[in-house]
Structure formats: C-alpha cells, structure tokens
Amino acid sequence: MRTWDNYKHRFFPLVLKKALQIGKKINKNGIDDLNFNSSKIIGNLIKVLLSFDPCCQTNSQNMLKLAGFNLTREISQVPGGGLGVFLSAGKAERGSLVALYPGTVYYPTDPIFFQSINNQFMFRCSDGVHIDGKDRGLSKSIFKSCVNRDRFGHHLIADTSWLTPSLVSPLNIGQYVNNRSSGRPANVAYHEMTIAADFPIHLRKYIPNISYRTAFLDEAGNFPPLKIVGLVATRLIQEGDELYSTYISVVDES
C-alpha cells in the first residue's frame, strides 16, 4: 500500500485528473509566473560542470562556490517518505536550477512495461517522454548498458555515478525529491529542457541521462539532442531546507 501511495503521484491518469481539478490554482505556488529560460539554465549548468573533476573530491566545494549551494540525501521529514533531498549548505535563489532528474530517457514508442513495474521513479514528461530514475535492478542495468553502448572513444556520454552512493555530480539526485504535503509547500518545479547537439561532449559525462535509443552522430560529429528534466527553485531555499516538488507542476521548455 505504501508503494502505491508513493507511485500514484506519478501515475499519469491520476496526475492529469488532479491537474484539471487544480487548474489555475497553480499560480498560488509561484510556479506559473516564473520565467524559466532553458538557455540561461543550461548555460549556468555548463559553468558549474566545467568546474567538476571526474574524481569528484572537490565537486561539492566547486558547486557551492559557483551555484551557491550544496545538496545531500537524508531521511525525509515527510513521514514514511524514505530518503529526501536537502540543501546542506548555502542557498538557492528563486529560478535557479537545483537538481537534475536522472535516468534512461524513453520516447513514446519505446518499450517501458517491464521497467515500470513497481517503479515509483518512472517520471512522465508533458509530451509522453518517460525518464526512469530508479537506481536499482533492471533500470540500473539498462542505463549502464546504454552508456556503454554509446561510449564515444574515451568519452563517457552520461554519468553513471548516480547509480552509486558516491556522486560525481551533486546535482544528480532529483529523483529523491519528495512531493509536497500539508505544511510542506513545494519549493521546486520540474522543468523540461533539451541538451542540444552542440552541448560540449566532454561535459556529457556529468549529465545523468541517456536515451534508450542508440545515439547516432550527425554530420558534424555531434550526438542528437536529449530531453532532460531539471528541478528549479520556485522561491528562496535556505540551508537545511528539504526540497519539495509537486508532481503536477511540469513546466514546458521555453
């Protein structure tokens, strides 16, 4: 029963029904009136990723310096919520990217039946794309297999450390952000973006997503664009705050 209580927030028919019921009330959460500029968000993301090292020993410090905050996984303040994501240092300003939702990206015609069984981390985007953020079992095996399949010379084109306790990028824990509840209002919203074909290939190793489909290079030697989902602050988030999302607030790319 607890598994269903968690999963139902991502079960699309229920999500759609709830969204229709709430309608324009979403404005009260400060989500609809935010100007989420994907180009600006990805530009800032690149600046942070450029400071990262694959050995990850100083990445948290670098992120605190450039982004102004750090993240950690701890037991959630939501009763029965399992792990949650907290701001462990600094502060996140309204409109800033605070986390990425990791996982294999499935487009509408890709098979997801077996991966979705008992999987509360299967996230559905507004266009029918799914991102499987589960870091165990079949989901984990598929992600690692896709990364090895699309490896480009000595370049890894996705981060696999999010499947382990030792993260290379502190941003790649968005799947553990819990849903808002009574007395715990949402402070982040999901924002759909696209990693363009000209995204620096040497930074792909810090992006926690890969397409289920084989990635064929274009004539310029670039990988195809990739759908990703970020979590963006809808208000100021302070050190010690837990991140809370609302599973109906998926903001389209702008």
Salt bridges, closest charged atoms under 4 A:
ASP5 OD1 - LYS8 NZ 3.72
ASP33 OD1 - ARG94 NH2 3.52
GLU93 OE2 - LYS91 NZ 3.79
ASP110 OD1 - ARG213 NE 2.99
ASP127 OD2 - LYS227 NZ 2.73
ASP135 OD1 - ARG136 NH1 2.94
ASP150 OD2 - ARG149 NH2 2.80
GLU192 OE1 - LYS227 NZ 3.15
